[in-house]
Amino acid sequence: MLKIYKTGYWLTSILIGILSIPLSSAESPRNQNELAAAQQWLAEGDYPKAFDAFQYHAQEKQNHLAQFTLALFYQQGWGIEHDAVLACRWFEKAAKGGIPAASHFYAQCLQAGTHQPVDYQAAIHWYQQAADLGHTLSLCAIAELAMQGKGMEKNPQMALGYCERAASADSVPAQLQMGRFYLQGDPSIRDPQQAALWFGHAAEKGSMEAYYHLGILNRDFFHRTDRALHWFETAASQGYAPAYLQTAKLYWAAPVANETGMPTAENLAKSYLWLAAAQRLSQQDDERQAVARMLEQVLQIMPASWQTDLDQKVAQHMQTHHSP
């Protein structure tokens, strides 16, 4: 089992790719066996053994896949201290060795000025290199720079064209980026319908972030509260924490029971469930305060006898989706 936690969809896919890459036939049988063992240790989460093996092959054998993986160790802090500068130096070596994802990460280093002064034009060069080698998501990184006019003239329409090439190739992160561009990007290109289209494509592939944004679009732009609740709760039920409070808000604001003027029993229970989940993960002060205020209101009218059972359900949800 791949024991790598708290990594994004895209990084996780890269790691799975590392573990499945056939080792080069140019390597000696001994080197191939050692690298295969290192891949296995990484898959099992045995970071000390994996690190030592990848470090040896990165330094002594100049193996570019080992260099890239070593950079990820420093970038993510797997069993060692996080070191962004060392990560960028190893990404550079691996990028110059033709590893597509390394070219992308090295471009990020140049864009951020992590290990040398910011150089947007050099970043664009390496993003393009990564894209030319098949790492199509790098086109969306070029698009973000074009949106901001960094390293090139600002051109939102051209930026969309770059990222759409990756999104049309069924890249979920690129589809999400297209949705964000149309929802939150330059005012000249904002289009809720187009945002919904691209988030819809990502949602078809199971993206929780896409579910969440479809909730926002339906609530704030299309005024379809029923659809907004569907998408927010779909994301929340799969452990997407930003959707917890939004789901609770819609249940709390739902129509009341006619005969009592109070929330229905189901809506009251659902409000409590998602607020209690949000309370366990809220990090921003304003969100914590909003959750606390709503919980106080819910508890004023919710029968106390419900709480034990509901708390057990919250605990089960948290165990399933947020345990380390």
C-alpha positions in Angstrom: 0.0 0.0 0.0 1.3 3.5 -0.9 1.8 5.1 2.5 2.0 8.8 1.4 -0.5 11.1 3.1 -1.8 14.6 2.5 -0.7 14.8 -1.1 -2.7 16.2 -3.9 -4.5 14.3 -6.6 -1.8 15.3 -9.1 1.3 14.5 -6.9 -0.2 11.2 -5.8 -0.6 10.2 -9.5 3.0 11.2 -10.1 4.1 8.9 -7.2 2.1 6.0 -8.5 3.7 6.6 -11.8 7.2 6.5 -10.3 6.4 3.1 -8.7 5.2 1.7 -12.0 8.0 3.0 -14.3 9.9 0.2 -15.9 13.6 0.6 -15.0 15.8 1.5 -17.9 17.5 -1.4 -19.7 20.6 0.8 -19.9 21.0 0.1 -16.2 23.0 -2.9 -15.1 21.0 -5.8 -13.7 22.3 -5.0 -10.3 21.3 -1.3 -10.5 17.9 -2.3 -11.8 17.4 -4.6 -8.8 18.5 -2.0 -6.4 16.2 0.6 -7.8 13.3 -1.8 -7.9 13.9 -2.5 -4.2 14.0 1.3 -3.5 10.6 1.6 -5.3 9.2 -1.1 -3.2 10.5 0.5 0.0 8.9 3.7 -1.0 5.6 2.0 -1.7 5.7 0.4 1.7 6.5 3.7 3.4 10.0 2.5 4.5 11.5 6.0 4.0 15.0 5.5 5.5 15.8 2.5 3.3 14.2 4.1 0.2 16.0 7.4 0.8 19.5 5.8 1.1 19.0 3.8 -2.1 17.7 6.7 -4.1 20.4 9.0 -2.8 23.1 6.6 -3.8 21.7 6.2 -7.4 21.1 9.9 -7.7 24.6 10.9 -6.6 26.8 8.0 -7.6 25.0 6.6 -10.7 23.5 9.9 -11.9 20.2 8.1 -12.4 17.6 10.8 -13.4 14.6 9.0 -12.0 16.4 8.6 -8.7 17.3 12.3 -8.7 13.7 13.2 -9.2 12.5 10.9 -6.4 15.2 12.3 -4.1 13.9 15.8 -4.9 10.4 14.7 -3.8 11.8 13.4 -0.5 13.2 16.9 0.2 10.1 18.6 -1.1 7.6 16.5 0.9 9.8 15.8 4.0 9.4 12.0 3.8 11.3 10.7 6.8 13.8 13.7 6.5 13.7 17.4 7.1 11.9 19.4 4.5 14.4 21.3 2.4 13.0 23.3 -0.5 16.3 24.5 -1.8 17.8 20.9 -2.0 14.6 19.8 -3.7 14.9 22.4 -6.4 18.6 21.5 -7.0 17.7 17.8 -7.5 14.6 18.7 -9.6 17.0 20.7 -11.8 19.3 17.7 -12.3 16.4 15.4 -13.1 14.8 18.0 -15.5 18.1 18.3 -17.4 18.0 14.5 -17.6 14.6 14.5 -19.3 12.2 13.7 -16.5 8.9 15.5 -17.5 7.5 16.1 -14.0 10.9 17.2 -12.8 10.9 19.9 -15.5 7.5 21.1 -14.1 8.7 21.2 -10.5 12.0 22.9 -11.6 9.9 25.5 -13.4 8.0 26.1 -10.2 11.3 26.7 -8.4 12.3 29.3 -10.9 8.9 30.9 -10.7 9.0 31.1 -6.9 12.7 32.0 -6.7 13.3 29.2 -4.3 17.0 28.5 -4.9 17.9 31.4 -7.2 16.3 34.7 -8.2 12.9 34.6 -9.8 13.1 34.0 -13.6 9.6 33.8 -15.2 11.0 33.4 -18.7 13.1 30.5 -17.6 10.1 29.0 -15.8 8.1 29.2 -19.0 10.9 27.5 -20.9 10.9 24.5 -18.5 7.1 24.3 -18.3 7.1 24.1 -22.1 9.8 21.5 -21.9 7.7 19.4 -19.5 4.6 19.8 -21.8 6.6 18.8 -24.9 7.6 15.6 -23.0 3.9 14.8 -22.3 3.3 16.6 -19.0 0.4 18.5 -20.4 -0.7 20.0 -17.0 2.4 22.3 -17.4 0.4 24.2 -20.1 -1.9 25.4 -17.3 1.1 26.7 -15.4 2.1 28.7 -18.5 -1.6 29.9 -18.7 -1.4 31.2 -15.1 1.7 33.3 -16.0 -0.1 34.6 -19.1 -3.1 35.5 -17.0 -0.8 37.6 -14.8 1.5 39.0 -17.5 4.6 37.4 -15.9 7.4 36.5 -18.3 5.1 37.3 -21.2 2.4 39.9 -22.2 -0.8 39.5 -20.3 -3.3 37.7 -22.5 -6.2 35.9 -20.7 -7.6 34.5 -24.0 -4.3 33.0 -24.9 -4.0 31.6 -21.4 -7.3 29.8 -21.7 -6.1 28.3 -25.0 -2.9 26.9 -23.3 -4.8 25.3 -20.4 -7.7 24.0 -22.5 -5.2 21.8 -24.5 -4.4 20.0 -21.2 -8.0 19.9 -20.0 -9.2 18.5 -23.3 -6.7 15.7 -22.9 -8.7 14.5 -19.9 -6.4 16.0 -17.2 -8.6 16.4 -14.1 -6.3 19.1 -12.5 -6.4 21.0 -15.8 -10.2 20.8 -16.0 -10.3 22.1 -12.4 -7.9 25.0 -13.4 -10.1 25.8 -16.4 -13.1 26.0 -14.0 -11.2 28.3 -11.6 -10.2 30.5 -14.5 -13.8 30.9 -15.6 -15.1 31.3 -12.0 -12.4 33.5 -10.4 -10.0 34.6 -13.1 -9.6 37.8 -15.0 -13.0 39.7 -15.3 -12.7 39.6 -19.1 -13.1 35.9 -19.2 -15.4 35.0 -16.3 -18.3 32.8 -17.3 -20.2 30.7 -14.8 -21.6 28.4 -17.5 -18.2 27.6 -18.8 -16.9 27.1 -15.3 -19.8 24.6 -14.7 -18.9 22.8 -17.9 -15.3 22.2 -16.8 -16.0 21.4 -13.2 -18.7 19.0 -14.5 -16.0 17.2 -16.5 -13.8 16.9 -13.4 -16.8 15.8 -11.3 -17.5 12.9 -13.7 -14.1 11.6 -12.8 -14.8 11.9 -9.0 -13.1 15.2 -8.1 -14.3 16.4 -4.7 -13.1 19.9 -5.5 -15.2 19.9 -8.6 -18.3 18.8 -6.5 -17.6 21.7 -4.2 -17.3 24.3 -6.9 -20.5 23.0 -8.6 -22.1 23.7 -5.2 -20.8 27.3 -5.2 -22.0 27.8 -8.8 -25.5 26.5 -8.2 -25.9 28.4 -5.0 -24.4 31.8 -6.0 -24.9 32.0 -9.7 -27.7 29.7 -10.8 -29.8 30.0 -7.6 -30.5 26.2 -7.5 -30.4 25.5 -3.8 -31.3 21.9 -4.3 -28.5 21.3 -6.7 -26.1 23.2 -4.5 -26.9 21.1 -1.5 -26.5 17.9 -3.6 -23.0 18.9 -4.7 -21.9 20.3 -1.3 -23.1 17.1 0.5 -21.5 14.9 -2.1 -18.2 16.5 -1.5 -18.7 16.5 2.3 -19.7 12.9 2.4 -16.3 12.0 0.8 -14.4 14.0 3.4 -13.9 17.3 1.5 -13.6 19.5 4.6 -14.4 22.9 2.9 -17.8 21.5 2.1 -18.8 20.8 5.7 -19.9 24.3 6.7 -21.5 25.0 3.4 -23.6 21.8 3.6 -24.6 22.7 7.2 -25.7 26.2 6.2 -28.0 24.9 3.5 -29.6 22.4 5.8 -30.1 25.1 8.5 -31.6 27.5 5.9 -33.9 24.9 4.4 -37.7 25.3 4.6 -39.2 24.7 8.0 -41.8 22.2 8.9 -45.2 23.9 8.3 -46.9 22.7 11.5 -44.1 23.8 13.9 -42.3 26.6 12.2 -39.0 24.7 13.1 -36.5 22.9 10.9 -37.5 19.4 10.0 -35.9 16.6 12.1 -33.8 15.5 9.2 -32.5 19.0 8.4 -31.8 19.7 12.1 -29.8 16.5 12.4 -27.9 17.1 9.2 -27.1 20.6 10.3 -25.6 19.3 13.5 -23.7 16.5 11.8 -21.9 18.7 9.3 -21.3 21.5 11.8 -19.7 19.0 14.3 -17.5 17.7 11.5 -16.5 21.2 10.5 -15.7 22.1 14.1 -13.1 19.4 14.3 -11.2 20.7 11.2 -11.8 24.4 11.1 -8.6 26.3 11.1 -9.5 29.9 10.2 -10.7 32.1 13.0 -13.7 33.4 11.1 -14.8 29.9 10.1 -14.4 28.6 13.7 -16.5 31.5 15.0 -19.2 30.9 12.3 -19.4 27.2 13.2 -19.6 27.9 16.9 -22.4 30.4 16.4 -24.4 28.0 14.3 -23.8 25.0 16.6 -25.1 27.1 19.5 -28.3 27.8 17.6 -28.8 24.2 16.6 -28.2 22.9 20.1 -30.8 25.3 21.5 -33.6 23.5 19.6 -32.2 20.0 19.0 -33.3 17.3 21.5 -30.4 16.5 23.8 -31.1 12.8 23.4 -30.0 12.9 19.7 -26.5 14.1 20.4 -24.8 10.8 21.5 -25.9 9.0 18.3 -25.0 11.9 16.0 -21.6 12.3 17.6 -20.9 8.6 17.0 -21.7 9.2 13.3 -19.4 12.2 13.2 -16.6 10.1 14.8 -17.1 7.3 12.2 -16.9 9.8 9.4 -13.8 11.4 10.7 -12.2 8.0 11.3 -12.9 7.0 7.7 -11.8 10.2 6.0 -9.4 12.0 8.2 -7.4 9.5 10.2 -3.6 9.5 9.5 
